[in-house]
Amino acid sequence: MSTAKLVISSTVIVLVAAAFAISGESPDATAASVAALKANLGNPAGLEVDEVRVTDTGVACIEYRVPNGTSGKIRGHAVVQRNEVLKSSSGDPFEKAWNEHCLGPRGGAQQ
């Protein structure tokens, strides 16, 4: 590997690590939240995660799509705090959690 490529690769790694340090998030928090959602959904084949935002308090706001049984996808939203998963199909508890943690300036940083 050339010196220039090594310097660029090292710089990218440092910048990514700095971004996580500044935001207080870790890739592990994102992965754990997505894993909790997958388990809650029954590990569906074809799950597509469109966006994950993790708040300063560690709550993950996830936008996702799952196959609808035909050739389409159903959009969903989830709020994941530790292993508790509230999905958009959960009604009032989800709405309260989404409004409290995922909207406005509390909405976390996009992952």
NUDOKOL-978608 format. One record per residue: x, y negated, z of N, C-alpha, C in turn; residue in one letter. Coordinates in pm, 1 decimal, always signed. Example, Ala and Ser with C-alpha at 12.3 -4.5 7.8 and 13.67 -1.06 7.14 Angstrom:
! NUDOKOL-978608
{{+1319.0 +569.0 +780.0} {+1230.0 +450.0 +780.0} {+1320.0 +330.0 +780.0} 'A'} {{+1285.0 +225.0 +708.0} {+1367.0 +106.0 +714.0} {+1290.0 -3.0 +787.0} 'S'} 
END
This chain:
! NUDOKOL-978608
{{+85.0 +116.7 +0.0} {+0.0 +0.0 +0.0} {+89.7 -123.2 +0.0} 'M'} {{+53.9 -219.0 -79.0} {+136.1 -339.0 -86.2} {+120.0 -422.6 +39.7} 'S'} {{+216.2 -508.7 +64.8} {+212.6 -596.4 +181.7} {+91.2 -687.8 +177.8} 'T'} {{+57.8 -739.4 +60.6} {-58.1 -829.4 +47.1} {-186.6 -757.4 +84.4} 'A'} {{-204.9 -633.8 +36.5} {-325.6 -557.8 +69.8} {-331.1 -527.2 +218.6} 'K'} {{-218.0 -495.4 +277.5} {-212.7 -466.3 +419.5} {-250.4 -589.6 +501.6} 'L'} {{-200.3 -705.3 +463.4} {-232.0 -829.8 +534.3} {-380.3 -862.0 +521.6} 'V'} {{-435.8 -846.2 +401.5} {-578.5 -873.5 +380.7} {-662.7 -775.7 +460.9} 'I'} {{-629.3 -646.8 +457.6} {-704.1 -546.2 +533.8} {-698.2 -575.6 +682.8} 'S'} {{-581.7 -610.5 +732.6} {-566.3 -642.3 +874.8} {-647.0 -765.6 +911.7} 'S'} {{-647.8 -864.8 +823.5} {-723.1 -987.4 +849.1} {-872.3 -957.7 +856.3} 'T'} {{-923.4 -875.4 +766.4} {-1064.9 -839.6 +766.7} {-1100.4 -768.0 +896.6} 'V'} {{-1018.4 -675.2 +939.2} {-1044.3 -602.2 +1063.8} {-1047.4 -697.7 +1182.5} 'I'} {{-954.2 -789.0 +1187.9} {-949.5 -885.6 +1297.7} {-1072.5 -974.9 +1294.9} 'V'} {{-1114.8 -1021.2 +1177.5} {-1232.5 -1107.7 +1167.7} {-1360.2 -1035.6 +1210.2} 'L'} {{-1374.7 -909.9 +1170.7} {-1491.9 -832.1 +1210.7} {-1492.0 -812.2 +1361.8} 'V'} {{-1378.9 -776.3 +1417.8} {-1369.5 -758.2 +1563.0} {-1399.6 -889.3 +1635.2} 'A'} {{-1350.5 -1000.0 +1583.2} {-1376.8 -1130.3 +1645.1} {-1524.8 -1165.0 +1639.3} 'A'} {{-1589.1 -1134.2 +1528.1} {-1732.8 -1163.0 +1515.8} {-1812.4 -1085.6 +1620.3} 'A'} {{-1778.0 -958.4 +1640.6} {-1847.2 -880.4 +1743.1} {-1816.7 -934.2 +1882.6} 'F'} {{-1694.8 -974.9 +1907.3} {-1657.8 -1028.5 +2038.3} {-1732.2 -1157.7 +2066.5} 'A'} {{-1744.0 -1244.3 +1967.5} {-1813.9 -1371.6 +1984.9} {-1962.3 -1347.7 +2010.8} 'I'} {{-2021.4 -1255.9 +1936.6} {-2165.0 -1232.7 +1950.5} {-2197.8 -1146.5 +2071.9} 'S'} {{-2097.8 -1081.4 +2132.2} {-2123.2 -994.6 +2246.9} {-2183.7 -861.2 +2207.0} 'G'} {{-2183.9 -831.2 +2079.1} {-2242.7 -708.2 +2030.1} {-2133.3 -610.5 +1993.0} 'E'} {{-2174.6 -488.5 +1976.5} {-2079.8 -389.3 +1929.3} {-2147.7 -303.6 +1824.8} 'S'} {{-2069.0 -246.9 +1735.4} {-2129.3 -157.1 +1637.7} {-2196.7 -39.1 +1706.8} 'P'} {{-2147.8 -2.1 +1825.1} {-2207.6 +108.4 +1898.9} {-2349.9 +76.7 +1942.5} 'D'} {{-2376.9 -49.2 +1981.7} {-2511.8 -89.0 +2022.7} {-2607.9 -76.2 +1905.6} 'A'} {{-2563.5 -115.4 +1790.0} {-2646.9 -104.8 +1669.9} {-2672.2 +41.5 +1635.7} 'T'} {{-2566.2 +121.2 +1634.0} {-2579.9 +263.2 +1600.6} {-2668.5 +335.4 +1701.5} 'A'} {{-2653.4 +304.4 +1829.2} {-2734.5 +368.7 +1933.1} {-2882.0 +332.5 +1917.1} 'A'} {{-2908.8 +207.4 +1883.3} {-3046.9 +163.5 +1864.2} {-3111.0 +232.1 +1744.2} 'S'} {{-3036.7 +242.3 +1634.6} {-3088.6 +310.2 +1515.6} {-3109.4 +458.8 +1545.4} 'V'} {{-3018.5 +519.8 +1619.8} {-3032.8 +661.5 +1656.5} {-3157.3 +682.7 +1742.6} 'A'} {{-3183.9 +590.3 +1835.1} {-3303.2 +600.4 +1919.4} {-3429.9 +589.1 +1834.0} 'A'} {{-3429.4 +498.4 +1736.8} {-3544.3 +484.9 +1646.6} {-3563.7 +612.0 +1565.9} 'L'} {{-3455.3 +665.7 +1508.5} {-3464.3 +789.2 +1430.0} {-3524.7 +902.3 +1513.2} 'K'} {{-3474.6 +918.6 +1635.3} {-3525.8 +1024.8 +1722.3} {-3674.5 +1003.3 +1751.7} 'A'} {{-3713.4 +878.9 +1775.9} {-3853.2 +846.7 +1804.8} {-3942.9 +876.7 +1685.4} 'N'} {{-3889.8 +857.3 +1565.3} {-3966.9 +883.5 +1443.1} {-3962.5 +1030.1 +1402.5} 'L'} {{-3886.1 +1111.7 +1474.1} {-3873.7 +1252.8 +1439.4} {-3768.1 +1278.3 +1333.1} 'G'} {{-3666.1 +1192.5 +1329.4} {-3555.3 +1203.9 +1233.8} {-3603.9 +1222.2 +1089.6} 'N'} {{-3683.4 +1128.5 +1039.8} {-3739.1 +1144.1 +905.1} {-3632.8 +1132.6 +796.1} 'P'} {{-3644.8 +1218.0 +695.8} {-3558.0 +1206.1 +578.3} {-3600.8 +1081.0 +503.3} 'A'} {{-3506.0 +1007.6 +453.8} {-3539.0 +889.6 +374.7} {-3559.1 +762.2 +454.4} 'G'} {{-3531.8 +764.6 +585.4} {-3540.8 +642.5 +664.5} {-3440.0 +541.7 +610.7} 'L'} {{-3484.9 +420.0 +585.1} {-3396.3 +313.7 +539.8} {-3406.5 +197.9 +638.5} 'E'} {{-3293.5 +161.5 +696.6} {-3288.7 +48.3 +789.1} {-3249.8 -74.9 +708.2} 'V'} {{-3338.5 -173.3 +707.0} {-3314.5 -295.5 +630.6} {-3233.6 -397.5 +710.1} 'D'} {{-3261.3 -407.6 +839.1} {-3192.4 -507.8 +920.2} {-3197.5 -468.9 +1066.8} 'E'} {{-3088.3 -494.7 +1135.7} {-3081.5 -476.2 +1280.7} {-3024.2 -604.1 +1339.6} 'V'} {{-3094.1 -660.0 +1437.5} {-3043.3 -776.0 +1511.5} {-3039.8 -736.0 +1658.6} 'R'} {{-2927.4 -763.4 +1723.0} {-2913.7 -730.1 +1864.1} {-2903.2 -861.0 +1942.0} 'V'} {{-2989.3 -877.4 +2041.2} {-2990.4 -999.7 +2120.0} {-2879.0 -998.3 +2224.2} 'T'} {{-2858.6 -1111.9 +2288.1} {-2758.2 -1122.7 +2394.4} {-2787.7 -1028.0 +2510.2} 'D'} {{-2914.8 -992.0 +2527.4} {-2952.6 -902.5 +2636.6} {-2949.6 -755.7 +2596.3} 'T'} {{-2906.4 -727.8 +2471.5} {-2892.6 -589.4 +2428.3} {-3016.7 -528.1 +2366.2} 'G'} {{-3118.2 -608.8 +2339.9} {-3239.4 -558.7 +2275.9} {-3218.0 -561.3 +2125.0} 'V'} {{-3249.9 -450.2 +2057.6} {-3235.5 -442.8 +1912.6} {-3370.6 -463.6 +1845.4} 'A'} {{-3370.7 -549.2 +1744.7} {-3487.9 -575.4 +1662.1} {-3458.0 -513.6 +1526.5} 'C'} {{-3536.6 -414.1 +1487.2} {-3505.8 -336.8 +1367.5} {-3620.2 -346.0 +1267.4} 'I'} {{-3585.4 -372.8 +1142.1} {-3679.2 -366.1 +1031.1} {-3638.6 -245.5 +948.1} 'E'} {{-3735.7 -158.9 +917.9} {-3703.9 -32.9 +850.7} {-3815.0 +7.7 +754.9} 'Y'} {{-3786.2 +110.7 +675.5} {-3885.6 +170.4 +585.8} {-3875.6 +321.9 +595.3} 'R'} {{-3990.4 +389.2 +588.8} {-3994.6 +535.4 +586.8} {-4082.4 +580.3 +469.9} 'V'} {{-4054.4 +698.0 +414.4} {-4136.9 +748.9 +304.0} {-4282.1 +766.1 +349.3} 'P'} {{-4374.4 +738.4 +257.5} {-4516.2 +749.9 +291.8} {-4578.1 +880.3 +244.9} 'N'} {{-4498.4 +975.0 +198.6} {-4551.3 +1103.9 +154.6} {-4569.0 +1109.9 +4.1} 'G'} {{-4576.3 +994.7 -60.0} {-4579.0 +992.2 -206.8} {-4445.4 +934.0 -251.1} 'T'} {{-4447.4 +846.4 -346.5} {-4319.8 +789.9 -391.9} {-4291.6 +653.6 -331.3} 'S'} {{-4372.4 +610.1 -236.8} {-4354.5 +477.7 -178.0} {-4292.5 +481.3 -40.0} 'G'} {{-4280.4 +363.7 +17.0} {-4223.6 +349.0 +151.6} {-4319.1 +263.6 +235.4} 'K'} {{-4322.8 +291.8 +362.3} {-4399.7 +212.8 +458.5} {-4301.3 +129.6 +537.8} 'I'} {{-4326.2 -0.5 +546.9} {-4240.6 -89.1 +626.2} {-4280.6 -80.7 +772.9} 'R'} {{-4179.8 -88.7 +858.0} {-4205.2 -89.1 +1001.2} {-4106.3 -178.6 +1072.0} 'G'} {{-4140.4 -213.2 +1193.3} {-4053.3 -291.9 +1279.9} {-4046.3 -219.2 +1412.9} 'H'} {{-3932.4 -232.9 +1480.1} {-3917.4 -169.6 +1610.9} {-3835.8 -259.4 +1702.3} 'A'} {{-3868.7 -249.9 +1830.3} {-3790.6 -313.8 +1935.5} {-3733.7 -200.1 +2018.4} 'V'} {{-3601.0 -195.4 +2029.0} {-3535.3 -87.3 +2103.1} {-3455.1 -147.2 +2217.2} 'V'} {{-3487.7 -103.4 +2337.1} {-3413.8 -145.7 +2456.3} {-3373.6 -19.7 +2529.8} 'Q'} {{-3241.8 +4.7 +2532.8} {-3186.0 +131.4 +2580.0} {-3250.0 +243.3 +2497.7} 'R'} {{-3322.1 +334.5 +2557.0} {-3386.4 +441.9 +2479.9} {-3535.6 +419.5 +2462.5} 'N'} {{-3587.4 +305.8 +2507.0} {-3729.2 +274.9 +2488.2} {-3749.2 +215.3 +2349.4} 'E'} {{-3838.0 +276.5 +2272.7} {-3864.5 +232.5 +2136.1} {-4011.2 +193.3 +2124.6} 'V'} {{-4034.0 +68.6 +2085.0} {-4169.2 +21.8 +2055.5} {-4175.1 -8.1 +1906.8} 'L'} {{-4268.2 +57.4 +1837.0} {-4281.8 +38.0 +1693.0} {-4402.1 -50.3 +1663.7} 'K'} {{-4403.6 -107.5 +1543.1} {-4511.7 -196.5 +1504.2} {-4647.2 -127.3 +1512.7} 'S'} {{-4649.8 +3.2 +1502.4} {-4775.3 +77.5 +1514.8} {-4820.7 +91.0 +1660.4} 'S'} {{-4739.0 +42.9 +1755.6} {-4770.7 +54.7 +1898.6} {-4871.5 -48.4 +1946.4} 'S'} {{-4903.6 -147.5 +1863.2} {-5003.8 -247.4 +1900.9} {-4949.8 -352.3 +1996.0} 'G'} {{-5027.6 -382.7 +2100.2} {-4997.2 -493.3 +2191.3} {-4860.2 -485.5 +2259.4} 'D'} {{-4817.8 -369.9 +2311.9} {-4685.3 -367.5 +2375.7} {-4574.2 -406.3 +2278.2} 'P'} {{-4583.8 -358.7 +2152.7} {-4484.8 -395.4 +2052.3} {-4490.9 -544.5 +2023.4} 'F'} {{-4610.2 -596.2 +1999.7} {-4625.9 -738.4 +1966.1} {-4564.9 -827.1 +2074.1} 'E'} {{-4590.5 -793.9 +2199.3} {-4535.6 -872.8 +2309.6} {-4382.7 -866.6 +2308.8} 'K'} {{-4326.2 -747.6 +2293.8} {-4180.2 -731.4 +2294.2} {-4118.1 -800.4 +2173.5} 'A'} {{-4178.8 -786.1 +2053.8} {-4124.2 -848.9 +1932.8} {-4124.9 -1000.8 +1948.7} 'W'} {{-4236.5 -1055.5 +1997.1} {-4245.9 -1201.2 +2015.2} {-4146.4 -1251.2 +2119.4} 'N'} {{-4127.0 -1174.1 +2225.4} {-4037.6 -1215.5 +2333.6} {-3890.0 -1205.7 +2295.2} 'E'} {{-3853.1 -1099.6 +2224.6} {-3711.0 -1073.3 +2200.3} {-3662.2 -1102.5 +2058.4} 'H'} {{-3750.8 -1095.7 +1960.4} {-3704.2 -1094.1 +1821.9} {-3735.0 -1219.1 +1740.5} 'C'} {{-3818.0 -1306.5 +1789.5} {-3852.4 -1426.6 +1713.9} {-3774.6 -1547.1 +1760.5} 'L'} {{-3755.3 -1640.4 +1670.6} {-3690.0 -1765.9 +1704.5} {-3544.3 -1748.8 +1740.4} 'G'} {{-3492.2 -1838.0 +1824.1} {-3350.6 -1835.6 +1856.8} {-3308.5 -1713.1 +1937.2} 'P'} {{-3403.8 -1640.9 +1995.6} {-3369.3 -1520.9 +2072.2} {-3349.0 -1401.2 +1981.5} 'R'} {{-3368.4 -1416.2 +1852.7} {-3371.9 -1304.3 +1759.8} {-3242.7 -1230.7 +1735.0} 'G'} {{-3136.8 -1263.2 +1804.6} {-3012.7 -1188.5 +1788.9} {-2940.0 -1219.3 +1659.1} 'G'} {{-2831.1 -1153.3 +1639.7} {-2749.6 -1172.1 +1519.7} {-2770.4 -1053.7 +1427.1} 'A'} {{-2775.4 -1080.8 +1300.1} {-2797.6 -976.4 +1201.4} {-2676.7 -884.9 +1194.6} 'Q'} {{-2703.1 -755.4 +1184.0} {-2597.5 -654.3 +1171.7} {-2600.2 -593.7 +1034.6} 'Q'} 
END
